[in-house]
């Protein structure tokens, strides 16, 4: 038979004060049991000298061991979590000046730059920065830098041009669409369908193509009549 009798036990906090804790007769010390006399004492750093010398000691002793503080390799500042082992300032200094990504050249963001940035503000487009320096103003979000010769790595000012986003998309869009001519199996009428749609429907398993919904409905009704369905 389980008994719910409770026993009061006296404990001594690390600050020196005495406090009481209730336990059941059967259950021994649990994880949720208090370790300090108050929350104020737990959040304070009034610990022994051995605990103070530990570098991994956090401000809240209830979370001790969950978060470990580390130190930067270059300057020695305290950092919480870093894969590179460097603080933010040292990490930004260690980044390369220029990188090439997706066929474009990126450079480090200069101090005080307020334009469009990439990779959490670490890099900017070289072409965009050069044309902004030439014009003496920042480009808006609706403005895009266009390369005249089509080479995105050629960031010379003679090769760059500022265009609106809609004009730039029209310039790079395909001229016209390609179609395929088909004949309807119901009314024998010729009609056109785009090539990419025709290929996608063939991959999905469609064999017959109709000029309209009425012809496709007639075909389904004829199949139902032949199969004996009303």
N, C-alpha and C positions, 0 to 999 in steps of 0.2 A: 504493500500500500504506500502510495506517495503521500508525503506530508508537505503541507504548505507553510510550515513554521519557518519564521525568519529569525536570524541571529544578527545582532549588531556587532560590528567589528571596528576597532579603533585603528586608524592608520595615521602615519606621520608624513606630512607633505615635505617637499624639499626646501620649502621656505622656513620650516620649523614648526608650523602650527599643526594641531591635532584635529582630525575630523573623523566622523563615523560613516560606515557603509553597511547597508543591509544585504545579507545573503541568506539563501535558503539552506536548510540543513543538508540536503543531498547535493545540490549544486555547489561546486567550488568557485574559484575566482573566474569571472567571465570577462570577455573582451570589452564589453560596454561599461564595465565598472569604472568609477571615477579614480583618477590617479593623482589629482590635485584637490586642494581644499575649495577652490573657486575657479571660475573661468578667467577672472582677472589674473590670478596667479599662474594659470596655465599659459596665457598669452604673453606673460612677461618672461624676461630672460634671467631670472634670479635662480640660476642653477649652480652646480658645483663647478670647480675649476676644470675638471676633466671634460664636462659637457661644454663649457665655454670654448675650450681649445679645439673642439671638433669643427672642421670646416663645413661639413654637411648639415649643420644644425640650422633649421629654418626658424622664422619668427614665431610660428605656431607649433608648440611641441606635440599637439595632437596629430599633426601631419608629418611628424619627424620620420625621415626615411623615404617618403613618397617623392620629394623633390630634392635634388642634389645640386648645389651651386658649384659651378666650375669657374676657371679663370682663363682670360684671354692669353694666347700664346705670345703675342707681341707686347701689349701694354700692361697686362696683368689685371685688368678690370674684371669684376664678377659678372658672369653671364649665367642665365638659367639653363637654356637649351640652345645648342648650336652644333650643327653637323661639321662645320669647318673648324670649330674650336677657336673662333675669332669673334670679337665684338663687332657691332654694326659699322663703326668707323673704319676699323682695320680691314673688315671684309670688303667695303667699298673701295678702299685703296688697293686691295689685291686684285680687283677685277681688271681684265684687259681693257685697253683704251678703245679698240675697235673689234667688232665681231661681225661675221657674215651669217645670216639666218634667213631661210626661205628666199634665197636669191637677192637679199638686200643687205646693205651695210649699215650697221648701227654703231653709234659712238656713245661714250659716257655722257650723262647729263651734266652740263656745266652748272656752277653755283648760281642760284637765282633764276634759273630757267622756269618759265611759267607756261610753256606750250604743252603739246601732246607728248606723253612719255609712254614707255613700254617696260614690261618686266618690273612692276612695282616701283616705277620712277627711276630705275637704274640706267636705262638707255633711251636714246632718241634716234630717229632716222637721220642719217647724214644728209640726204637730199633735202629733207624738209628744213633742217637747220641752216644749210647753206643758202637756200632761197629766202629764208626769213632774214638772214644777215644781209642779203643783197637788197631786199625790199625795205628793211628797217622796221618791220612789224611782225607780230605773230600771226600765223595762219589760223583761220576759223575752222570749226569742225566740218563745215560744208565744203571746204577747199581741199583739193588733192594735188599732189605733185606728179606730173606726167613726164615720162622719159620719151623724148622724141624718136630716138633710134630703136626703142624697144629693149635696150640693155639696161636693166635695173641697177647694175653695178657701176655704170658710167654716170657719176654724180657731178660732172662738170656743169657750170652754170649755163653754158650755151645749149646743153642738152635738156635742161629742165624747163618746165612750163607749168604755171598754176591754172588749174581748171576747177570748175564746180563738180561736185560729186555726180550729179545727173549727167552732165556733159561727158565726164570721164567714163561712166558706165556705158553710155551710148557709143562712144568711140571704140571701146573694147568689145562690144556686143557683136554677135554674128550677123552678117549681112544676109538677110533672107532665111528661109527655112526650107528644108528638103522634104519632099513628100513622095509617097508611093501610090500609084493608081491601082484600084481594085474594082471588081464587079460584084454587085450584090447578088447572092444566090436566090433571092425571092423575086425582086422586080427587074433584075438584070441591068441595073443602072450603074454607071461608072461614077466613082467618088474617090476622093483623095484622103489620105491619112498620113500624119507625120511619121518619119522613119523610126524615131526612138520609141514612139508609142506602139508601133507595129511590132518592133522587136521585143518590147517588154510583154506584150500580150501573147506573143508566140512562146516566150519563155514560161509564162504562167500556164500554158496548155491550151490556149484558145486556138481553134482551127478555122472557124467561120467568122467572117466580118460582114456587117450589114451597114447599109447607108443611113438608116434611121432606126428609132426605137419601135416604130410600127412594124417594120419588117422583122426585127428581132422577136417581137411579140407574136407575130404570125408563125414564125418558125417554132417557138416554144409550144404554141397551141397545137400545131400539127403533130408534134412529138407526143403530147399528152393524149391526143385522139387515137394515134396509132398504138399507144401503149394500153388503151382501154380506160383511161381516166377521163372524167367529165370536166 
